[in-house]
Amino acid sequence: MNKISAMREKRAGLWEQTKSFLDTHTDKDGKLSAEDAAAL
């Protein structure tokens, strides 16, 4: 059960990092810049 909790915490942290990245790298229409899109 401890492993499941650790995985959930890790997922939550990754989700927060993703949201932060998108908040700082998207324009007002919610689109990534061409440079950021190419990096994916």
Rosetta silent file (secondary structure, phi, psi, omega in degrees, C-alpha in Angstrom):
SEQUENCE: MNKISAMREKRAGLWEQTKSFLDTHTDKDGKLSAEDAAAL
SCORE:     score description
SCORE:     0.000 S_00000001
   1 L     0.000  -32.207 -179.653    0.000    0.000    0.000 S_00000001
   2 H   -63.989  -36.132 -179.799    2.916    2.315    0.689 S_00000001
   3 H   -65.376  -38.783  178.799    4.116    1.956   -2.914 S_00000001
   4 H   -63.533  -43.288  178.268    0.729    3.081   -4.223 S_00000001
   5 H   -62.226  -41.628  179.345    0.826    6.200   -2.062 S_00000001
   6 H   -63.703  -41.230  179.502    4.332    7.002   -3.282 S_00000001
   7 H   -65.983  -38.841  178.151    3.246    6.588   -6.909 S_00000001
   8 H   -65.093  -40.696  178.086    0.238    8.854   -6.352 S_00000001
   9 H   -65.090  -40.861  178.366    2.455   11.520   -4.789 S_00000001
  10 H   -63.041  -43.694  178.841    4.888   11.275   -7.675 S_00000001
  11 H   -62.274  -41.761  179.317    2.042   11.608  -10.179 S_00000001
  12 H   -63.078  -40.689  178.282    0.684   14.642   -8.355 S_00000001
  13 H   -64.579  -42.260  178.284    4.111   16.281   -8.429 S_00000001
  14 H   -65.274  -37.527  178.242    4.503   15.623  -12.145 S_00000001
  15 H   -63.448  -42.393  178.700    1.041   17.019  -12.789 S_00000001
  16 H   -64.115  -39.615  176.730    1.929   20.230  -10.941 S_00000001
  17 H   -63.438  -41.282  179.331    5.139   20.547  -12.977 S_00000001
  18 H   -63.830  -46.228  178.919    3.163   20.066  -16.184 S_00000001
  19 H   -61.330  -41.747  179.441    0.585   22.683  -15.221 S_00000001
  20 H   -62.515  -44.555  178.567    3.337   25.128  -14.304 S_00000001
  21 H   -59.923  -48.165 -178.323    5.088   24.569  -17.636 S_00000001
  22 H   -64.810  -36.424  178.605    1.875   25.063  -19.588 S_00000001
  23 H   -63.246  -33.963 -176.518    0.993   28.189  -17.617 S_00000001
  24 H   -95.166  -11.617 -174.979    4.318   29.781  -18.513 S_00000001
  25 H  -119.467    9.328  177.948    4.661   28.516  -22.110 S_00000001
  26 E  -111.165  153.861  177.707    1.215   28.989  -23.650 S_00000001
  27 L   -87.937 -173.652 -175.545   -0.240   32.051  -25.261 S_00000001
  28 L   -65.479  -20.192  178.186   -3.622   33.580  -24.501 S_00000001
  29 L   -90.178    0.276  178.759   -5.324   31.038  -26.789 S_00000001
  30 L    84.337   17.033 -179.148   -3.801   28.130  -24.914 S_00000001
  31 L  -102.456  143.497  175.421   -1.363   27.163  -27.655 S_00000001
  32 E   -73.901  153.832  173.663    2.288   26.295  -27.166 S_00000001
  33 L   -66.853  159.771  179.955    4.914   28.273  -29.013 S_00000001
  34 H   -59.717  -37.433 -179.914    6.313   26.573  -32.113 S_00000001
  35 H   -65.081  -44.913  179.832    9.624   26.053  -30.317 S_00000001
  36 H   -67.888  -39.893  178.819    7.988   24.359  -27.326 S_00000001
  37 H   -63.630  -37.676  179.976    5.739   22.223  -29.529 S_00000001
  38 H   -68.763  -28.042 -179.347    8.742   21.040  -31.541 S_00000001
  39 H   -73.211  -19.494 -179.754   10.506   19.997  -28.328 S_00000001
  40 L   -77.842    0.000    0.000    7.705   17.564  -27.489 S_00000001
